[in-house]
């Protein structure tokens, strides 16, 4: 399996050659602030992701960083400090991924302007059952 993606302007591209976790929608305040809505992301082992171009990293908390393109500002990645996996924002993939959303996390922080009407699992905060690779 090999999937490619990148930022809006093409200054940062990536290729994923290993398995991906099902997609998870995160409604936390930080994801909402950085994306303008909520974020849907998958994840892959760091060693399975090859990145070309200069990603700028913003430490958004004591335990995590967010990676974005320094040219166009596209939000691409999220990683926990010392974690073995890299979260990849679904909208940055080129073409089909074959993934679907497995559930929602941090729904206690979601905006009041939208509803979650699906039957997927919904966690008020973090949920390792949804975000841990399967």
N, C-alpha and C positions, 0 to 999 in steps of 0.2 A: 504494500500500500504506500502511496506517495501522494500527498496533497500539498498544494502551494497556496500562498496568500501574500498579503502585504498591505501597505498603507495606500491612501488615496493617490498620492503623487508618484509612487513607485520608488522612492528613495530607500525604503526598507522592504525587503521581501523575506519570505521564509519558506522552508520545505519541511514537512513532517513525514517521517518514514516509519513510524511505529504506531501502535494502537492508540486510539483516542477514547477518552471517557465519554459517556453520554453527556449531552449539553445540559447545563443548569442555568436557570435564570436567577440572577442576584438583584435584589431590590434594595440593597443597603444604601445609606446616604452617600457614601463615597462613590459607588458605581453610578448612582443617579447624577451626582455632580460632575463626574468626569465624562459621562456619555450624553447627558441631557435627558435620559430616560433610565431604563434598567439595562443591565448587561446580560447577555447570554454567552456563556463560555464553555469550552471543553478544556481538556488538559492532556498533556503528553509528557513522557519522561524527558528531562532536559537533553539527554544524549540523543533523542530522536528528533530534535528540532535544530535545523541549521538556519541561521539568520544571516542575511547579507545586508549591509548598510549599518549605519550608526543609530542604535536605539538609545534614547535618553530615558533614564530611570528616575522616577519620582518616589521617594519614600513617603507613602501615604499613611503609614502607621508605624508603630514600633516593631511590627512583625511582618510587614509586607511592602512591596514596591509595585509600581505600575509603569509599564514600558510603552513609550509612544514615539512617533516619528518627529524628529526635531524640525523638519521642514514644513509638513502639512498639519501636524498635530494629531494625526489619527491615533486613537487608543488601540493598542495591539495586544498587550500582554499584562498579566498579573502574576506575581510570584511571591511565595512566602519566604522569609529569611531561612536559609538552610533547607528548604524543601526540595524534594527530588523531582517535582513536576512543575511544568510551566503552563499556566492557564492561557488559552488563546481565544480571543474574542471571535465568535462565530461569523460575524459580519465581515471579517477581514479575509476569509477564505475565498479563493477564486473558484467559482463553480460549485457543483454538488459535493456534499460531504457524506451523505448517507446517515447522518445523525438526526436525532430529534430530541426535544426537551424532555428530560426525565423528571423535573420538578423545579420548585421555586425555593429560594432561601432568603432570609431576612425580610419576610413579608410584613413584619411589624413596622418596617421602615418605608414601605411602598408609598408612592404618591397617592393623593386622594382623587386624582383626575382619571384613574383607570381602575378597572376591576379585573379580578382573576377568576374567570368563569370556567376554567377547565377542571378536570378531575384528577390532575396530577398532585403528587405530594407537595405540601406547603409547610415549610418550617418557619417559625417566628424569627429564628436567628440562624446561626451556622448549623449545618447538618452533615456530619462526616459520612453518613450513609449515602447521601447524594453526591458529595464532592470527592469521595475517595475513589480511586480508579477501580473499576470492576473487571 
